[in-house]
Amino acid sequence: MARSLRSIEMDFGKAKRQARELDEVAGNLEKLSGTQLEETLNQLGTNWTGDNSLKYIGKGKVLQGNIDKTAQAIRQVAQAIRDIAEAIYEAEMEAWERAHNRD
């Protein structure tokens, strides 16, 4: 039995909202990595000198790179959700139209 038009549209909207939420999470991570962590590492470099300082800041830079990669992966997941949701929506709408236009 074909799904209702409302059900199809609600599921599509839900998928788009979830993708937007993931984009927000990725944006928050990028902000954390780009501004907050960068400023913290710069302040550490200014106020703390020596070998241990350089090692710690180096680890911070590695962390920053990992955060950036995670944010990028989250954005890719969000895009995949959008792409899949669009394909499913189009297929379900086509099936709905066929089911309701049998004359």
URBEL-V208508 format. One record per run of one state. SS is the DSSP state (hx for helix, st for strand, lp for the rest). FROM is the first residue (numbers start at 1). LEN is the number of residues. If there is no record, write none. Layout:
# URBEL-V208508
ss->SS from->FROM len->LEN
ss->SS from->FROM len->LEN
This chain:
# URBEL-V208508
ss->lp from->1 len->4
ss->hx from->5 len->43
ss->lp from->48 len->3
ss->hx from->51 len->50
ss->lp from->101 len->3
